[in-house]
Amino acid sequence: MVPMVFPEDIKWRHDYVTANGNWRDDKSALGNVRYRTWGTEPLLVKCIQKFLPWVRDIVILLAKPSQVQEWMVAETKSQYEGPRLRLVFHRDFMPADKLPTFNSRAIEMYLHRIPGLADYFLYGNDDMFPLAPIREEDFFQDGLPCFRTTTKAFNPDSAFHIACMNGMNFVGREFGKHYSTGWLHMGHCTVPMLRKTCEMFWQRWPKEMERSVTKFRTVQNFNQYIYSWWHILSGQYIQHAPQRDYVSTKLNTISEMRDSIRSAQGILCINDNEAVGDIRPYAAAVGQEIEMKLR
């Protein structure tokens, strides 16, 4: 399951500037690191089909029908026998009063409401590429999700760290734990999830969960890892994970990204960053290397 957004869509941009109240912000959405696209989204689908053939459906989460791309239409009509592409719109699983949303964290709070969702599923972003064969047992064993954690220092200047710390402390209070300087890091990677765990959160803490949902990112948000931390802190998980690696336009050169793609033996997160204005050279190189992996 992967959320995607395509800011070239005029209807989506109209919703965006209407929601944030800034009519001068129409063009800026195209370059916003949270929304800009690399053109590698079709390659992600092909990577899942090749390297995770046991996946039932590849569910793409889109804001609205105007976001549908031509390659998606072609893929849904494909005779491919492995994992098939399925398109789901926000309106299909999110409350109407929460829409439109431009916050992936808000979307993640309602994943359990997706029609036809399996009891066990994977959730990742569109920059998380499986680049080598990975077994189902690398994500789930004996009905439990698989994680491998390390302790990461908390950075109060990082919006991502703040969302993670929000979730960890929300879950931690149930186990008499509080975190202030460090948090359990699973890597910015595709995560295994259980539908019943998501449902349990909304059954037990509906007000708190709803309060965390906002149209744009804020410091009050949780993110999808809140469900993983429940399993980890309650001991309901398996200490295991597929190989995972991370590169970023902020930290790595194009040459280093190429090398990482070539040597990848699991999931590689190829992360965008606002530090780079023109991502076209990165996108072209990454696309070329992934296509080589798919041959």
C-alpha positions in Angstrom: 0.0 0.0 0.0 1.5 3.3 -1.1 0.1 6.9 -1.0 1.0 8.9 -4.1 0.3 12.5 -5.1 0.8 14.2 -8.5 0.9 18.1 -8.1 0.7 18.7 -11.8 -3.1 18.0 -11.5 -4.8 21.3 -11.7 -7.8 20.1 -9.7 -5.6 18.9 -6.9 -3.7 22.2 -6.8 -7.0 24.1 -6.6 -8.0 22.1 -3.5 -4.5 22.7 -2.1 -4.6 26.5 -2.3 -8.2 26.6 -1.2 -7.4 24.6 1.9 -4.3 26.6 2.9 -6.0 29.9 2.0 -3.0 31.1 -0.1 -3.9 31.6 -3.8 -0.4 32.6 -4.6 0.8 29.1 -3.5 -0.5 27.2 -6.6 2.9 26.9 -8.3 4.9 26.3 -5.1 3.1 23.0 -4.6 4.9 21.7 -7.7 8.3 22.0 -6.0 7.2 21.1 -2.5 9.4 18.2 -1.4 6.3 16.6 0.1 4.5 16.5 -3.2 6.9 16.7 -6.1 7.3 13.5 -8.2 10.3 11.8 -9.7 8.5 9.9 -12.4 9.7 6.6 -10.8 6.3 5.6 -9.5 5.6 3.0 -12.3 9.0 1.5 -11.6 8.0 1.0 -7.9 5.0 -1.0 -9.0 7.2 -3.2 -11.2 9.7 -3.7 -8.4 6.9 -4.9 -6.1 5.6 -7.2 -8.8 9.1 -8.7 -9.4 10.6 -8.8 -5.9 7.4 -9.3 -3.7 5.4 -11.7 -5.9 3.5 -13.0 -2.9 1.7 -9.6 -2.4 -2.0 -9.9 -3.3 -2.7 -6.2 -4.4 -0.6 -3.1 -4.8 -3.0 -0.5 -3.4 -2.3 3.1 -4.5 -3.9 5.8 -2.4 -4.9 8.9 -4.4 -6.7 12.1 -3.4 -9.3 12.0 -6.2 -9.9 10.6 -9.7 -8.1 13.5 -11.4 -4.9 12.1 -9.9 -5.1 8.9 -11.9 -2.2 8.6 -14.3 -2.2 7.0 -17.7 0.3 4.3 -16.7 -2.0 3.4 -13.8 -4.9 2.8 -16.2 -2.7 0.6 -18.4 -1.5 -1.3 -15.4 -5.0 -2.0 -14.0 -5.9 -3.5 -17.4 -2.7 -5.6 -17.6 -2.8 -9.4 -17.8 0.0 -9.6 -15.3 -0.5 -12.7 -13.1 1.2 -11.5 -10.0 0.3 -8.6 -7.7 -2.3 -6.4 -9.4 -2.7 -2.6 -9.1 -5.7 -1.3 -7.2 -6.6 2.4 -7.0 -8.3 3.7 -3.8 -9.3 7.4 -3.3 -9.3 9.2 0.0 -13.1 9.5 -0.1 -13.3 5.7 -0.1 -11.9 5.4 3.5 -11.5 8.8 5.1 -14.3 10.8 6.8 -15.7 13.5 4.6 -15.0 16.2 7.1 -11.3 15.4 7.0 -11.0 16.0 3.3 -9.3 17.2 1.3 -6.1 16.4 3.2 -2.5 17.1 2.2 -1.0 15.2 5.1 0.2 11.6 4.7 0.1 11.2 8.5 -3.7 11.9 8.5 -4.1 9.3 5.7 -2.2 6.7 7.8 -4.6 7.0 10.7 -7.4 5.6 8.6 -5.7 2.8 6.7 -7.9 0.2 8.5 -11.0 1.6 6.7 -9.7 0.8 3.2 -12.3 -1.5 1.5 -11.0 -5.0 1.0 -7.9 -4.5 3.2 -6.2 -7.7 4.1 -5.7 -8.7 7.8 -1.9 -8.4 7.2 -0.5 -5.7 4.9 2.6 -3.6 4.1 2.7 0.1 4.1 5.4 2.2 2.5 6.0 5.5 0.7 6.7 5.9 -3.0 10.4 6.3 -2.4 10.8 2.8 -0.8 11.9 0.3 -3.5 12.3 -3.4 -3.1 15.3 -4.2 -5.2 15.9 -7.9 -4.5 13.7 -10.9 -3.7 12.1 -10.6 -0.2 10.1 -13.3 1.5 6.8 -12.9 3.2 8.5 -14.3 6.3 10.8 -11.2 6.4 7.7 -9.1 7.3 5.4 -11.5 9.2 6.1 -14.7 11.2 3.6 -16.6 13.4 1.0 -13.9 12.9 3.3 -11.2 14.2 5.0 -8.3 12.4 8.8 -8.3 12.1 10.9 -5.3 13.2 14.5 -4.6 14.0 15.0 -1.5 16.1 17.9 0.8 17.1 17.9 3.8 19.5 18.0 7.1 17.7 18.7 10.5 19.4 15.7 12.8 19.3 16.1 15.9 17.2 13.5 18.6 18.3 14.1 20.4 15.0 13.0 17.5 12.9 9.2 17.3 12.2 9.6 13.6 11.5 11.2 13.0 14.9 8.5 15.0 16.6 5.8 12.9 15.1 7.6 9.7 16.1 8.1 10.9 19.6 4.4 11.8 19.8 3.5 8.3 18.9 6.1 6.6 21.1 5.0 8.5 24.2 1.3 8.0 23.5 1.9 4.2 23.3 4.6 4.3 26.0 2.2 5.7 28.7 0.3 2.4 28.5 3.5 0.6 29.6 4.7 3.2 32.1 7.4 4.5 29.7 8.3 8.0 28.7 10.8 9.1 26.1 12.5 12.5 25.9 16.0 12.1 24.4 15.8 9.0 22.3 13.3 6.8 20.4 13.1 3.4 18.9 14.0 3.7 15.2 13.0 1.0 12.7 14.5 2.7 9.7 12.5 4.8 7.2 11.2 1.8 5.4 8.2 -0.3 4.4 6.5 -1.6 7.5 4.3 -4.6 8.2 1.0 -3.8 9.7 -2.1 -5.6 11.2 -5.6 -4.3 10.5 -6.8 -5.4 13.9 -4.1 -3.2 15.6 -5.2 -0.1 13.7 -8.8 -0.9 14.6 -7.9 -1.4 18.3 -6.4 2.2 18.5 -9.6 3.7 17.3 -11.7 1.6 19.6 -9.7 2.5 22.6 -8.7 6.1 21.9 -11.0 7.6 19.3 -10.8 11.1 20.6 -7.0 11.1 20.7 -6.7 9.6 17.3 -9.1 12.0 15.7 -7.4 15.0 17.5 -4.1 14.0 15.8 -5.6 14.3 12.3 -5.0 17.6 10.4 -5.2 18.6 6.8 -1.6 19.8 6.8 1.3 18.6 8.9 1.5 19.9 12.5 3.3 19.1 15.7 0.2 17.3 17.0 0.4 14.5 14.4 1.1 10.8 14.9 2.4 8.8 12.0 2.1 5.1 10.9 4.8 4.0 13.3 2.4 4.4 16.2 1.0 1.0 15.4 4.5 -0.6 15.2 5.4 0.7 18.6 2.4 -0.9 20.1 3.7 -4.3 18.9 7.3 -3.5 20.0 6.5 -2.2 23.5 4.0 -5.0 24.2 6.5 -7.6 23.0 4.1 -8.8 20.2 6.6 -8.8 17.4 9.5 -10.8 15.9 13.0 -9.4 16.0 13.8 -9.6 12.3 13.6 -7.5 9.2 14.7 -7.5 5.5 17.8 -5.7 4.6 17.0 -2.0 4.4 19.2 0.9 3.3 18.7 4.7 3.0 20.0 7.3 0.6 19.0 11.0 0.3 19.5 13.9 -2.1 20.8 15.8 1.0 23.3 13.2 2.0 24.3 11.3 -1.1 25.6 12.1 -4.6 24.0 10.8 -7.8 27.0 8.4 -8.1 26.4 7.1 -4.5 22.7 6.6 -5.3 23.6 4.6 -8.4 25.9 2.4 -6.4 23.3 1.8 -3.6 20.7 0.7 -6.2 23.2 -1.7 -7.8 24.2 -3.3 -4.5 20.8 -3.3 -2.8 19.7 -6.7 -1.4 16.4 -5.6 0.2 14.5 -2.3 0.4 16.2 0.9 -0.5 14.6 4.2 0.5 15.6 6.9 -2.0 14.6 10.0 -0.1 14.0 13.5 -1.4 15.0 16.6 0.4 14.3 20.3 0.1 18.0 21.0 0.2 18.0 20.1 -3.5 16.0 22.3 -5.9 16.4 20.5 -9.2 15.8 16.8 -8.7 15.7 16.0 -12.5 19.3 14.7 -12.6 18.7 12.5 -9.6 15.4 11.2 -10.9 16.9 10.3 -14.3 19.8 8.4 -12.8 17.7 6.6 -10.3 15.2 5.6 -13.0 18.0 4.2 -15.2 19.5 2.1 -12.4 16.1 0.7 -11.3 15.3 -0.2 -14.9 18.5 -2.2 -15.0 17.5 -4.0 -11.8 14.2 -5.0 -13.4 15.8 -6.6 -16.5 
